[in-house]
């Protein structure tokens, strides 16, 4: 394989679809959100993307069966309050190199434009390095133009301003889309960055649903967030128990030293 390949599983005709990118990134925030949408709304896979710019490896799944490194596209027709068509881009990897990112993002935009897409959303995480509780106030936004910024503000999304860049596919898609005259939005969920963050995914999904007028239950994401909270709580409890045992082992020796001193 020398070039990126689009394996079309089903030929589809879409009407002015909204393109939404959610490839793996910090906290897997965007990927978790859109994987949930795909399952919840029963979107249909119609494209697989293979590329020499993906990592040179395979993943090993259940029973030792391997999974190729790939991206996938799913579609929805006449969904949400406005009965819009949607294209979702998900996958298990991004391009490894700068050249690869440009080639992949450009090729994907060529493909979705051929299907009539003129508007796109990119989803990702924004690492804070600190624990965050709840879903309120966790989403920051950026866009390609002033009119799109106003749409984000109307959805009560905090605008990220003069605060660094947006790296990877989520940023590059926006930049390349603007050069093509497409309207683009990026939603970033604040996350500690060191675990799969279901709460940040829920926060992003709530805002995305407002912007594109989709009705999506977040019940399973909330359950996943609770599982993660319990896991973190158990880890913290185990850490505390280990610390207590370590201190307890020191205590008898300290007591003996104290008794000898008194005697």
C-alpha positions as CSV (number, residue, x, y, z in Angstrom):
1,X,0.0,0.0,0.0
2,X,1.6,3.3,-1.1
3,X,-1.4,5.7,-0.9
4,X,-4.4,6.2,1.3
5,X,-7.3,3.9,0.2
6,X,-11.0,4.5,0.7
7,X,-12.9,1.1,0.7
8,X,-16.5,2.1,-0.1
9,X,-18.8,-0.5,1.4
10,X,-22.0,1.2,0.3
11,X,-22.7,3.9,-2.3
12,X,-24.8,6.6,-0.7
13,X,-26.5,9.8,-1.8
14,X,-26.5,12.4,1.0
15,X,-28.2,15.9,1.1
16,X,-25.8,18.6,2.4
17,X,-24.5,16.4,5.2
18,X,-22.7,17.6,8.4
19,X,-19.3,16.1,8.7
20,X,-18.2,15.2,12.3
21,X,-14.6,14.1,13.1
22,X,-13.9,12.1,16.3
23,X,-10.6,10.3,16.0
24,X,-8.7,9.1,19.1
25,X,-7.0,11.9,21.1
26,X,-6.6,13.2,24.6
27,X,-8.9,11.3,27.0
28,X,-10.6,9.7,23.9
29,X,-13.2,12.4,24.5
30,X,-14.5,12.9,21.0
31,X,-14.2,9.2,20.0
32,X,-16.2,8.1,23.0
33,X,-18.9,10.7,22.3
34,X,-19.4,9.8,18.6
35,X,-19.0,6.0,19.1
36,X,-21.9,6.4,21.5
37,X,-23.9,8.4,18.9
38,X,-23.2,5.8,16.3
39,X,-24.5,3.0,18.6
40,X,-27.4,5.0,20.0
41,X,-28.8,6.2,16.6
42,X,-27.8,3.1,14.6
43,X,-25.6,4.9,12.1
44,X,-24.4,2.8,9.1
45,X,-20.8,2.2,8.2
46,X,-20.1,2.9,4.6
47,X,-16.4,3.5,4.2
48,X,-13.2,2.0,5.6
49,X,-9.9,4.0,5.2
50,X,-6.5,2.4,5.1
51,X,-3.3,4.3,4.8
52,X,0.5,3.9,4.9
53,X,0.5,6.9,7.2
54,X,-1.2,4.9,10.0
55,X,1.0,3.2,12.7
56,X,2.9,0.1,11.4
57,X,1.1,-2.4,13.6
58,X,-2.2,-4.3,14.2
59,X,-4.3,-4.6,17.3
60,X,-5.0,-8.0,18.9
61,X,-8.6,-8.5,19.9
62,X,-10.7,-11.3,21.4
63,X,-9.5,-14.8,20.7
64,X,-6.3,-13.5,19.2
65,X,-8.0,-12.0,16.1
66,X,-6.1,-9.0,14.8
67,X,-7.7,-5.6,13.9
68,X,-6.1,-3.4,11.2
69,X,-5.3,0.2,11.9
70,X,-8.0,2.1,10.1
71,X,-10.5,5.0,10.1
72,X,-14.2,4.5,9.3
73,X,-17.1,6.6,8.1
74,X,-20.7,6.2,9.2
75,X,-23.8,8.0,7.9
76,X,-27.2,9.0,9.2
77,X,-30.0,10.2,7.0
78,X,-32.7,12.8,8.0
79,X,-31.7,12.8,11.7
80,X,-32.6,15.3,14.3
81,X,-35.0,18.3,14.5
82,X,-33.8,19.6,11.1
83,X,-33.7,16.2,9.5
84,X,-30.1,16.6,8.4
85,X,-27.8,14.0,7.0
86,X,-24.5,13.3,8.9
87,X,-21.1,11.7,8.2
88,X,-19.1,10.6,11.2
89,X,-15.4,9.8,11.0
90,X,-14.0,7.5,13.7
91,X,-11.2,5.0,14.0
92,X,-8.4,3.5,16.1
93,X,-5.6,5.9,15.1
94,X,-4.5,9.1,13.4
95,X,-1.7,9.8,11.0
96,X,1.8,9.3,12.5
97,X,3.6,12.2,10.7
98,X,3.0,15.7,9.7
99,X,2.9,14.7,6.0
100,X,0.5,11.9,6.9
101,X,-1.9,14.2,8.7
102,X,-2.0,16.6,5.8
103,X,-2.5,13.8,3.3
104,X,-5.2,12.0,5.3
105,X,-7.2,15.1,6.3
106,X,-7.0,16.4,2.7
107,X,-8.2,13.1,1.3
108,X,-11.0,12.9,3.7
109,X,-12.2,16.4,2.9
110,X,-12.1,15.6,-0.8
111,X,-14.3,12.6,-0.1
112,X,-16.9,14.3,2.1
113,X,-17.0,17.3,-0.2
114,X,-17.9,15.0,-3.1
115,X,-20.9,13.9,-1.0
116,X,-22.0,17.5,-0.5
117,X,-20.6,18.4,2.9
118,X,-20.0,22.1,3.5
119,X,-20.0,22.2,7.3
120,X,-17.9,20.2,9.8
121,X,-17.3,19.7,13.5
122,X,-14.2,18.3,15.1
123,X,-14.2,16.9,18.7
124,X,-11.4,16.4,21.1
125,X,-10.1,16.8,24.6
126,X,-8.2,19.7,26.2
127,X,-5.8,18.4,28.9
128,X,-5.8,20.2,32.2
129,X,-3.7,17.8,34.2
130,X,-6.1,18.2,37.1
131,X,-9.3,16.3,38.2
132,X,-12.6,17.9,37.1
133,X,-16.0,17.1,38.5
134,X,-19.3,17.2,36.6
135,X,-20.1,18.2,33.0
136,X,-20.9,21.9,33.5
137,X,-18.5,24.4,32.0
138,X,-16.2,21.7,30.5
139,X,-16.5,22.6,26.8
140,X,-14.5,25.2,25.0
141,X,-15.0,26.1,21.3
142,X,-13.2,27.5,18.3
143,X,-14.4,28.1,14.7
144,X,-13.4,29.2,11.3
145,X,-15.3,32.5,11.1
146,X,-17.2,35.0,13.2
147,X,-20.7,33.7,12.3
148,X,-19.7,30.2,13.6
149,X,-18.3,31.8,16.8
150,X,-21.7,33.4,17.4
151,X,-23.4,30.0,17.0
152,X,-21.0,28.6,19.7
153,X,-21.9,31.5,22.0
154,X,-25.6,31.0,21.5
155,X,-25.1,27.4,22.7
156,X,-23.4,28.8,25.8
157,X,-20.0,27.4,24.8
158,X,-16.9,29.2,26.2
159,X,-14.7,30.5,23.4
160,X,-11.1,29.4,23.6
161,X,-9.1,32.6,22.8
162,X,-5.4,33.2,22.4
163,X,-4.7,30.0,24.3
164,X,-2.4,27.9,22.2
165,X,-3.2,25.7,19.2
166,X,-5.3,22.7,18.3
167,X,-3.0,19.9,17.3
168,X,-3.7,16.8,15.3
169,X,-6.7,16.0,13.0
170,X,-9.1,18.2,15.1
171,X,-7.1,21.3,14.3
172,X,-5.9,20.5,10.8
173,X,-9.4,19.6,9.5
174,X,-10.5,23.1,10.6
175,X,-7.6,24.9,8.9
176,X,-7.9,23.0,5.6
177,X,-11.7,23.4,5.7
178,X,-11.5,27.1,6.0
179,X,-9.2,27.2,2.9
180,X,-12.0,25.4,1.0
181,X,-14.7,27.8,2.2
182,X,-16.3,25.3,4.6
183,X,-17.7,26.4,8.0
184,X,-15.9,24.6,10.8
185,X,-16.3,24.2,14.6
186,X,-14.1,22.5,17.2
187,X,-15.5,21.4,20.5
188,X,-12.9,20.6,23.2
189,X,-13.8,18.9,26.5
190,X,-11.7,19.7,29.5
191,X,-10.2,16.5,30.8
192,X,-7.3,15.5,33.1
193,X,-5.9,13.8,30.1
194,X,-4.7,10.5,31.7
195,X,-7.8,8.3,31.4
196,X,-10.7,7.7,29.1
197,X,-13.0,10.6,30.2
198,X,-16.7,9.7,29.9
199,X,-17.8,12.9,31.6
200,X,-16.0,15.1,29.2
201,X,-17.5,13.1,26.3
202,X,-20.9,13.6,27.8
203,X,-20.3,17.4,28.1
204,X,-19.2,17.6,24.5
205,X,-22.1,15.5,23.3
206,X,-24.6,17.7,25.1
207,X,-23.3,20.8,23.3
208,X,-23.0,19.1,20.0
209,X,-26.6,17.9,20.2
210,X,-27.7,21.6,20.7
211,X,-25.7,22.8,17.8
212,X,-26.8,20.1,15.3
213,X,-30.2,19.5,16.9
214,X,-29.8,15.8,17.5
215,X,-31.6,14.0,20.3
216,X,-29.2,11.6,21.9
217,X,-29.5,10.0,25.3
218,X,-26.4,10.2,27.4
219,X,-27.6,7.6,29.9
220,X,-24.9,5.0,29.0
221,X,-22.2,7.7,29.1
222,X,-23.3,8.7,32.6
223,X,-23.1,5.0,33.6
224,X,-19.6,4.8,32.1
225,X,-18.6,8.0,34.0
226,X,-19.8,6.4,37.2
227,X,-17.8,3.3,36.5
228,X,-14.7,5.4,36.0
229,X,-15.4,7.4,39.2
230,X,-15.7,4.1,41.1
231,X,-12.5,2.8,39.6
232,X,-10.6,6.0,40.6
233,X,-12.1,5.8,44.1
234,X,-11.0,2.2,44.5
235,X,-7.5,3.0,43.2
236,X,-7.3,5.9,45.7
237,X,-8.5,3.6,48.5
238,X,-5.9,1.0,47.7
239,X,-3.2,3.6,47.6
240,X,-4.4,4.9,51.0
241,X,-4.4,1.3,52.4
242,X,-0.9,0.7,51.2
243,X,0.3,4.0,52.7
244,X,-1.4,3.1,56.0
245,X,0.2,-0.4,56.0
246,X,3.6,1.2,55.3
247,X,3.1,3.6,58.2
248,X,1.9,0.8,60.4
249,X,5.1,-1.2,59.8
250,X,7.1,1.8,61.0
251,X,5.0,2.4,64.1
252,X,6.2,-0.6,66.3
253,X,9.8,0.3,65.8
254,X,9.0,3.9,66.6
255,X,7.2,2.8,69.7
256,X,10.2,0.6,70.8
257,X,12.5,3.5,70.3
258,X,10.2,5.7,72.4
259,X,10.1,3.1,75.2
260,X,13.8,2.6,75.3
261,X,14.2,6.4,75.5
262,X,11.7,6.6,78.4
263,X,13.2,3.6,80.3
